Amino acid sequence: MDILNKKSLSISFEVFPPKKEEENLNILYETLNKLKTLNPNFISVTYGANGTNVGKVKEIAHYIQNNLKVRTLAHLTCVASSREYVDELCTFFKNNNISNILALRGDIPLNPEMKKTDFTYASDLVKYIKSKNYFTVGGACYPEKHFEASTLDEDIKNLKIKVDKGLSFLITQLFFVNNFFYEFKEKIRKQNINIPLIAGIMPITSYKSIERIASMSNTYIPKQLSNFLYKNQDNQNLSKEVGINYCVDQIIDLINNNVEGIHLYIMNNYENAKIILDKINERLK
């Protein structure tokens, strides 16, 4: 099943399993039911650090694909993964009509025992999954380069290896300056990486979210936005409005420059997703 809508812009969302109580999982299902009404092209399901919450990922992916009848994109990482483990997950996915996988290396765990894996690089995992002749496989990429790469050119060289193993599309790490995306796209096209490139976008609605993003990645956050949210930490409504408007402006610019897809990292927040899409539709009219 083709995960992208070739006739129009692809809009998709990413959700993650709640860490604890079953009640929280029910809340996520309520969110997913609402997200379906926004007609996403697909919904991806990530999991916690070091491959945690895999059981919930399987359950959620099954719910999206078979209950909601929305394409799901299940994440699968190299971290702590044996061939037997990947075989087990892939069998589950196939038996439950889930044919799209995002193959990732994952964050290197501190625990030495968890470093044991049959797949050193995401390209190894891509090749293994593709050998099963069933799955459409996507991969991650980094417009501002992966933090472990010495240069962007080096990162793109490694990306080319991964793409050649059988990737069908790419989803970017989140970014807040579109020029990084445009320059990255130009560079990868020159290296004959011609598969669809989906822009990963996250709305920043509070200064706390900036702190979290900064701790997770090396993504550049514009100082004007950061300073405004810092000065208005006590005004949640204003912070949310400004953050969402920045996100909408960013997406409109991407659409005007023929982006192939928008993947919203919505942090399980339906309300923000709906506001963003409503504002985009108003602007496009």
Residue pairs with C-beta under 8 A, 6 or more apart in sequence:
1 71
1 99
1 100
1 136
2 136
3 10
3 41
3 42
3 71
3 73
3 100
3 136
3 138
3 168
3 169
4 10
4 41
4 169
4 196
4 198
4 260
4 261
5 41
9 255
9 259
9 260
9 261
9 262
10 41
10 42
10 196
10 198
10 260
10 261
10 262
11 38
11 39
11 40
11 41
11 261
11 262
11 264
11 277
12 40
12 41
12 42
12 43
12 44
12 73
12 198
12 261
12 262
12 263
12 264
13 35
13 38
13 40
13 43
13 44
13 263
13 264
13 266
13 273
14 43
14 44
14 45
14 46
14 200
14 263
14 264
14 265
14 266
15 28
15 31
15 32
15 35
15 43
15 44
15 45
15 46
15 60
15 266
15 268
16 45
16 46
16 47
16 48
16 53
16 267
16 268
17 25
17 28
17 45
17 47
17 48
17 53
17 56
17 57
17 60
18 24
18 25
18 27
18 28
18 56
18 268
19 48
19 53
25 56
25 59
25 60
28 60
28 268
29 63
31 268
31 269
31 270
32 43
32 60
32 63
32 64
32 68
33 68
34 270
34 274
35 43
35 270
35 273
36 68
36 70
38 273
38 274
38 277
40 70
41 71
41 261
42 70
42 71
42 72
42 73
42 100
43 64
43 70
43 71
43 72
43 73
44 72
44 73
44 74
44 75
44 102
44 171
44 263
45 57
45 60
45 61
45 64
45 72
45 73
45 74
45 75
46 57
46 75
47 53
47 54
47 56
47 57
47 75
49 107
49 109
50 79
50 80
50 106
50 107
50 109
50 111
50 114
51 77
51 79
51 80
51 81
51 106
51 114
54 89
57 74
57 75
58 74
58 89
58 92
61 72
61 74
61 93
61 96
61 98
62 96
62 98
64 70
64 71
64 72
65 71
65 72
65 96
65 97
65 98
66 96
66 97
71 100
72 98
72 100
73 100
73 101
73 102
73 138
74 89
74 93
74 98
74 100
74 101
74 102
75 101
75 102
75 104
76 86
76 89
76 101
76 102
76 103
76 104
76 125
76 129
77 103
77 104
77 105
77 106
77 125
78 104
78 105
78 106
78 117
78 119
78 120
78 121
78 122
78 124
78 125
79 105
79 106
79 107
79 108
79 109
79 114
79 117
80 109
80 114
80 115
80 116
80 117
81 117
81 118
81 119
81 125
82 116
82 117
82 118
83 118
83 128
86 118
86 119
86 125
86 128
86 129
90 101
90 129
90 132
90 134
90 135
92 98
93 99
93 101
93 135
94 132
94 134
94 135
99 134
99 135
99 136
100 135
100 136
100 137
100 138
101 129
101 135
101 136
101 137
101 138
102 137
102 138
102 139
102 140
102 171
103 122
103 125
103 126
103 129
103 137
103 138
103 139
103 167
104 122
104 125
104 139
104 140
105 121
105 122
105 125
108 115
109 115
118 124
119 125
119 128
121 158
121 161
121 162
122 139
122 140
122 162
123 158
123 161
123 162
123 165
124 165
126 137
126 139
126 162
126 165
126 166
126 167
127 165
127 166
129 135
129 137
129 166
130 137
130 165
130 166
136 168
136 169
137 166
137 167
137 168
138 167
138 168
138 169
138 170
138 171
139 159
139 162
139 163
139 167
139 169
139 170
139 171
140 170
140 171
140 172
140 173
141 159
141 170
141 171
141 172
141 173
141 184
141 188
141 197
142 149
142 155
142 172
142 173
143 172
143 173
143 175
143 180
143 181
143 183
143 184
144 152
144 173
144 175
144 180
144 184
144 218
144 219
144 220
145 151
145 152
145 154
145 155
146 155
147 217
147 218
149 155
149 158
152 184
152 187
153 187
156 184
156 187
156 188
156 191
156 193
157 191
159 170
159 188
159 193
160 188
160 191
160 192
160 193
163 170
163 193
163 195
167 195
168 195
168 196
169 195
169 196
169 197
169 198
169 261
170 193
170 195
170 196
170 197
170 198
171 198
171 200
171 263
172 181
172 184
172 197
172 198
172 199
172 200
172 263
173 200
173 217
173 219
174 200
174 201
174 202
174 213
174 217
174 219
174 265
175 181
175 199
175 200
175 201
175 219
175 220
176 204
176 219
176 220
176 221
176 222
176 225
176 246
176 250
177 220
177 222
178 250
178 253
178 254
178 257
180 220
181 199
181 254
181 259
182 257
185 197
188 197
196 260
196 261
197 259
197 260
197 261
198 259
198 260
198 261
198 262
198 263
199 254
199 259
199 261
199 262
199 263
200 263
200 265
201 247
201 250
201 251
201 254
201 262
201 263
201 264
201 265
202 213
202 247
202 264
202 265
202 266
202 267
203 243
203 244
203 246
203 247
203 264
203 266
203 272
203 276
204 210
204 213
204 221
204 225
204 229
204 243
204 246
204 247
205 239
205 240
205 243
205 244
205 272
206 229
206 233
206 236
206 239
206 240
206 243
207 226
207 229
207 230
207 232
207 233
207 239
208 233
209 243
210 221
210 226
210 229
210 230
213 219
213 221
214 221
225 242
225 243
225 246
228 242
229 239
229 242
229 243
232 238
232 239
232 242
233 239
240 272
244 272
244 275
244 276
244 279
245 279
247 276
248 276
248 279
248 280
248 283
251 262
251 276
251 280
252 280
252 283
252 284
254 262
255 262
255 280
255 284
264 273
264 276
266 272
266 273
